[in-house]
Amino acid sequence: MCTRIRAYLYLGPALVSIIFVFGYSITRLVQMSFLRIKGTEEVFVRFFNYQYMFSDDVFWLAIRNNVILFLSVPVLIFLALMFSVLIYERICGWRFYQTLVLLPYILAVPIVGVTFSYVLQYRGVLNEIFKVLHLQGLVQNWLGDYRLAIFSVMGVIIWREAGFGVILFLARLMSLPEEVFEAAELDGTGWWQRLWYITIPQMKSVIHFYTVFCLITMMSWVFNYVYTISMGGPANYTMVSELYIYLKAFKHNLMGVAAAVSVFLFAGVSVLVFLRFRAMKGTLT
């Protein structure tokens, strides 16, 4: 009992600081969501900000785009799993593949976003390469076509974020006993059979953790990509919830509406964070 009390005494100062910082911020955010703020004037407007939010078509378009970005999660899991297994097995040229996959994750998101904003323009690098290769049929207005813009941003996100999954899966593969794979290979099992029946079941907890992590990323960590690549265009077809909050708060000066959307986003992310901790607990056990 004394040991437990001593542990809480050691943790006490840090816990108090964390609770004060985050507790006050969250409480103030919820309070602001019920206010109309103009300068130093604050007027209580009840649920007006939430009504405005739910009646705004741009808000629902932003939520739709966040949901569309969820489609990248299975792609990220598949690519990370394939590359991690191939690197783990040290196929021919594995060092090149390792650098090719992990290098994008080292780059800062604004650098990646600005670079691809030029690459994906109609007269950008990608279309010019297609023209040189006489592949005019592949030339598209990647960021100007409302049907392609969000998927172009998604491609950039996948290109960069897959590296973290490879690191995570490689760490798990390194902890697996090699005797199991060697025995399965001696028994005549194929590569896909070993992957499906041996590798994936033993990595189930890590895959679950990475899935929740990716869902959180697509919901609340894509602002830098969208802001630097497309600024939410064309016609808000790449608008996401984070960019919507930023524009309402600092461009339209609607801090109350921005706070209401933040509360809505915080509630959604909290659910995913809870699932993430459960996944983390599974990986540790």
Secondary structure, 3 states (H helix, E strand, C coil): CHHHHHHHHHHHHHHHHHHHHHHHHHHHHHHHCCEEEECCEEEECCCHHHHHHHHCHHHHHHHHHHHHHCCHHHHHHHHHHHHHHHHHCCCCCHHHHHHHHHHHHHCCHHHHHHHHHHHCCCCCHHHHHHHHCCCHHHCCCCCCCCCCHHHHHHHHHHHHHHHHHHHHHHHHHHCCCHHHHHHHHHCCCCHHHHHHHHHHHHCHHHHHHHHHHHHHHHHHCCHHHHHHHCCCCCCCCCCCHHHHHHHHHHCCCCHHHHHHHHHHHHHHHHHHHHHHHHHHHHHHC
